[in-house]
Amino acid sequence: LVKQLLAQIIQEHPNILKTPSPIVRFTGFGDSSLDFQLLFWTSIAHFQIIEDVKSDLHFAIDQAFRTHDITIPFPQRDVWVKK
């Protein structure tokens, strides 16, 4: 489901090129997470606009995950108090 949602989000953004096709990669396991990478191409060369595209993607991912009850884990730590 995560891969499907991420692919849909990057394919729907107007500033992301359709060719070459965007790629969603599952890159590994974090301490408390599954790590994904989005690869996409754009014809925009201006740094600020590229950062805006990345921001748009972050907002869309957050919304899609909330809609589908996908939670992003935070690091879990045990704390031991010794007297």
Backbone as CSV, one residue per row, in Angstrom:
resi,resn,N_x,N_y,N_z,CA_x,CA_y,CA_z,C_x,C_y,C_z
1,LEU,0.830,-1.191,0.000,0.000,0.000,0.000,0.877,1.259,0.000
2,VAL,1.943,1.238,0.797,2.831,2.411,0.855,3.435,2.680,-0.527
3,LYS,3.940,1.650,-1.170,4.540,1.837,-2.500,3.515,2.388,-3.486
4,GLN,2.305,1.856,-3.434,1.241,2.301,-4.335,0.906,3.779,-4.097
5,LEU,0.769,4.170,-2.840,0.453,5.562,-2.520,1.572,6.507,-2.940
6,LEU,2.814,6.130,-2.651,3.944,6.977,-3.027,4.030,7.140,-4.544
7,ALA,3.839,6.048,-5.276,3.879,6.116,-6.743,2.774,7.023,-7.277
8,GLN,1.594,6.910,-6.709,0.473,7.737,-7.145,0.753,9.218,-6.883
9,ILE,1.303,9.515,-5.723,1.589,10.905,-5.363,2.603,11.525,-6.324
10,ILE,3.695,10.822,-6.612,4.695,11.434,-7.501,4.210,11.489,-8.951
11,GLN,3.368,10.543,-9.357,2.841,10.571,-10.728,1.838,11.695,-10.938
12,GLU,1.167,12.123,-9.864,0.139,13.161,-9.985,0.684,14.583,-9.877
13,HIS,1.926,14.751,-9.435,2.457,16.112,-9.274,2.730,16.720,-10.652
14,PRO,2.243,17.934,-10.895,2.371,18.531,-12.234,3.796,18.870,-12.660
15,ASN,4.724,19.029,-11.722,6.097,19.394,-12.085,7.038,18.193,-12.180
16,ILE,6.496,16.990,-12.048,7.319,15.782,-12.169,7.067,15.155,-13.530
17,LEU,8.166,14.876,-14.232,8.060,14.319,-15.580,7.518,12.894,-15.553
18,LYS,6.770,12.553,-16.593,6.237,11.187,-16.736,7.295,10.237,-17.298
19,THR,8.226,10.815,-18.089,9.301,10.023,-18.683,10.616,10.726,-18.396
20,PRO,11.588,10.077,-17.811,11.523,8.695,-17.340,10.569,8.557,-16.160
21,SER,10.036,7.369,-16.002,9.048,7.126,-14.953,9.651,7.309,-13.569
22,PRO,8.871,7.923,-12.662,9.322,8.010,-11.276,9.488,6.606,-10.681
23,ILE,10.343,6.503,-9.680,10.655,5.207,-9.067,10.442,5.307,-7.562
24,VAL,9.825,4.272,-6.996,9.710,4.134,-5.546,10.569,2.944,-5.152
25,ARG,11.539,3.186,-4.280,12.434,2.112,-3.821,12.256,1.878,-2.332
26,PHE,12.238,0.605,-1.954,12.299,0.219,-0.547,13.776,0.019,-0.263
27,THR,14.366,0.942,0.491,15.818,0.955,0.645,16.337,0.193,1.852
28,GLY,15.448,-0.121,2.804,15.948,-0.892,3.937,15.123,-0.706,5.193
29,PHE,15.693,-1.219,6.268,15.044,-1.183,7.568,15.800,-0.222,8.478
30,GLY,15.088,0.767,9.042,15.672,1.670,10.010,15.495,1.119,11.413
31,ASP,15.904,1.875,12.412,15.747,1.452,13.805,14.294,1.163,14.142
32,SER,13.397,2.015,13.680,11.969,1.857,13.961,11.151,2.144,12.713
33,SER,11.680,1.801,11.545,11.004,2.207,10.315,11.334,1.301,9.144
34,LEU,10.517,1.434,8.113,10.825,0.913,6.788,11.178,2.139,5.960
35,ASP,12.303,2.117,5.275,12.801,3.307,4.579,12.552,3.202,3.077
36,PHE,11.963,4.263,2.527,11.672,4.328,1.101,12.371,5.540,0.500
37,GLN,12.632,5.454,-0.788,13.260,6.553,-1.524,12.425,6.810,-2.771
38,LEU,12.176,8.089,-3.052,11.461,8.476,-4.265,12.456,9.089,-5.234
39,LEU,12.491,8.569,-6.442,13.345,9.127,-7.496,12.435,9.655,-8.593
40,PHE,12.650,10.913,-8.958,11.825,11.503,-10.002,12.637,12.551,-10.742
41,TRP,12.125,12.923,-11.896,12.794,13.893,-12.740,11.852,15.065,-12.994
42,THR,12.457,16.236,-13.136,11.698,17.442,-13.424,12.492,18.291,-14.417
43,SER,11.803,19.100,-15.165,12.487,19.988,-16.110,12.840,21.312,-15.456
44,ILE,12.475,21.471,-14.199,12.728,22.713,-13.469,14.166,22.712,-12.947
45,ALA,14.887,23.784,-13.206,16.278,23.853,-12.777,16.478,24.764,-11.567
46,HIS,15.469,25.503,-11.182,15.600,26.451,-10.080,15.495,25.719,-8.747
47,PHE,16.512,25.901,-7.898,16.599,25.185,-6.625,15.367,25.387,-5.750
48,GLN,14.889,26.628,-5.632,13.757,26.923,-4.743,12.495,26.193,-5.200
49,ILE,12.271,26.130,-6.494,11.073,25.441,-6.998,11.188,23.940,-6.761
50,ILE,12.376,23.384,-6.910,12.575,21.962,-6.616,12.277,21.697,-5.142
51,GLU,12.712,22.588,-4.267,12.408,22.437,-2.843,10.901,22.534,-2.600
52,ASP,10.210,23.369,-3.362,8.749,23.457,-3.256,8.091,22.153,-3.686
53,VAL,8.602,21.528,-4.742,8.081,20.233,-5.192,8.265,19.199,-4.081
54,LYS,9.440,19.158,-3.472,9.684,18.216,-2.371,8.737,18.484,-1.206
55,SER,8.507,19.737,-0.888,7.568,20.086,0.171,6.153,19.617,-0.174
56,ASP,5.739,19.856,-1.418,4.427,19.381,-1.870,4.297,17.872,-1.665
57,LEU,5.348,17.142,-2.022,5.328,15.686,-1.871,5.214,15.290,-0.401
58,HIS,5.945,15.985,0.467,5.874,15.676,1.904,4.462,15.873,2.441
59,PHE,3.824,16.989,2.075,2.446,17.228,2.521,1.500,16.158,1.977
60,ALA,1.651,15.807,0.704,0.770,14.805,0.090,0.971,13.429,0.723
61,ILE,2.214,13.077,1.024,2.495,11.790,1.674,1.871,11.768,3.064
62,ASP,2.042,12.837,3.824,1.456,12.906,5.160,-0.063,12.732,5.088
63,GLN,-0.706,13.425,4.169,-2.160,13.336,4.027,-2.590,11.927,3.612
64,ALA,-1.918,11.345,2.645,-2.269,10.001,2.180,-2.089,8.970,3.288
65,PHE,-1.007,9.076,4.033,-0.773,8.132,5.133,-1.845,8.277,6.210
66,ARG,-2.228,9.510,6.533,-3.283,9.718,7.529,-4.606,9.137,7.037
67,THR,-4.923,9.358,5.764,-6.165,8.847,5.182,-6.231,7.330,5.251
68,HIS,-5.090,6.679,5.079,-5.040,5.209,5.046,-4.537,4.599,6.354
69,ASP,-4.519,5.401,7.418,-4.102,4.935,8.755,-2.722,4.287,8.764
70,ILE,-1.805,4.860,7.990,-0.412,4.410,7.995,0.349,5.332,8.926
71,THR,0.938,4.764,9.953,1.648,5.591,10.922,3.146,5.568,10.645
72,ILE,3.785,6.679,10.951,5.233,6.783,10.845,5.787,6.605,12.254
73,PRO,6.548,5.553,12.476,7.008,5.280,13.841,8.090,6.259,14.295
74,PHE,8.180,6.401,15.578,9.252,7.189,16.160,10.141,6.229,16.939
75,PRO,11.402,6.576,17.132,12.313,5.667,17.835,11.788,5.305,19.223
76,GLN,11.845,4.041,19.543,11.435,3.549,20.856,12.686,3.322,21.695
77,ARG,12.683,3.858,22.889,13.837,3.699,23.783,13.356,3.276,25.166
78,ASP,14.100,2.385,25.786,13.874,2.028,27.170,14.795,2.870,28.037
79,VAL,14.254,3.419,29.094,15.064,4.205,30.038,15.050,3.482,31.383
80,TRP,16.221,3.192,31.867,16.361,2.541,33.162,16.853,3.558,34.181
81,VAL,16.156,3.660,35.301,16.566,4.580,36.359,17.133,3.738,37.491
82,LYS,18.365,4.001,37.829,19.053,3.247,38.869,19.264,4.148,40.072
83,LYS,18.888,3.656,41.245,19.086,4.434,42.477,20.307,3.978,43.214
